[in-house]
Amino acid sequence: QVALQESGGGSVQSGGSLTLSCAASGSASRTYCMGWFRQPQGKTREGVAVSESDGSTTYTDSVKGRFKLTTDNTKNLLTLEMNSLETEDKAMYFCATCASHAARKFSGGGLRFLALYPETGYWGQGTQVTVSP
């Protein structure tokens, strides 16, 4: 079992910045990916940035160059630095980990796998990010 606790959400104006943090406890070392996902109101959940099992980091195209994911394995802490925020970034953001090894070889990695098969992962409660014009 893995428990995830997010923090750092809030409200900013377009062009502003926010940093989200996720603290993992439990068997976090036995997961196959760890990252951030988001779900705008009325839309499906999508992957934002994921640290993959091979050490790489994958980002969804819309946040490349604006968001940065960092991991501190000694503290089981995951941080998402979000810059140049746009109104389209408004969503509930969730921290999640891949509990299934199938994510390792899935096309698109954990970023796609966990968005398609959320029941295979562990999820935090979410933190709201609001971006106003």
N, C-alpha and C positions, 0 to 999 in steps of 0.2 A: 504494500500500500504506500502511496505517496500523497502527501498533503501539500497543497500549494496555496500561498497567500499573496495576493497582489496588493500593491499600493501605488500611489502616485497619480491617479487620474485627477481630472479637474476640467476647468473651463479656461480657454484661451481664445484670443482673437486670431484670425487667419494670419499666418506668418510667424506665429509664436512657437514656443517650444514646451515640451513636457517630457519628463522621464518617468517611465514605469518600472517598478521593481517587482520581482517575484522571488519569494523565499520558499525553498522546497525542503520538506522534512520526510523522514521515512526512508524507503528504499530507492531514493532518487538515483543512486549509482547504477541501478539495474534497469534504467530506461534507455530507449534507443533514439530519442530526440527530445529536445526541449525548446519551447518557443512561445510566441505570441500569436494569437488569432483574434479576429474581431468580427463583430456582427452588428451592422447598422440596423436600425429599427426597420422591421418589415423585410429584411433581406437575409440571405443565407450567410452562414459563417464562412470566413475565408482565412487562409494562412497569411500572416504578415511577415514574420521573420522567425526562422527556426535554426537552431544549432543542431546539425545532423550528427549521426554516429561516427562519421568518418572525419569529424573535425571541421567540416566546412559549414558555412552559414548560407542559407538561401533566403531570398527576399522576394516578395511579390513585386511585380514590375512597378506598380504605382508608388512604391515607397523607396525604391532604389535611389541612393544619393541623398536621401533626406533622413532616413531612419538608420540607427546603428544598434546592433545587438551585441552585448558583451556578456560573457559568463565568468563566474568566479567559482570554479569547481570545489575549492577548499571550503567555501561558505555555502555551496549549493544556492547561489544567488544568480538570478538572471535579470539583466537590465536592458530596457529598450529606450534609447534616446531618440526622441522624435523632434525633428527640426522642420522649419518651413511648413508648419501644419496648414492643411487646407480644409475647407468645409466638408469635403468628401471623406476626410479621416474621422469624422464624428461617428462614434460607435461604442459599443461595449467591448472592452478588450479583455481577453482571457489568456491566462498563462496555462500551458498544457504540456504534458509529457507523453511520449509514445511508450506504451507498455508492451506493444507487439513488435517482435523482431522483423515482421513483414515490412515495416516502414523502411528498413535499411535498403532494400532492393527495389522499392516501389519507384516508378517513374515520377520524378518530381520530389522524391524524398518525403520526409515527414511533413513538410509544408503542405503537400497535396494529400498525403495519406490520411493524416489526422483530420483534415477538413472533410474528407469523404467518409471516413469511418471513425467518428468521434467516440463511439462506444468502446474503442480499443485503447483509449488513453485516460489519463487522469487530468482533471480540470479544476481550476480555481473558480471562485465565485464570480469573478469579473470586476472590472473597474471602469467607470464611465469616463469617456473622453468627449468633450464638447468643444467644437470649434465654431466660433461665430464669425460672420463676414467682417 
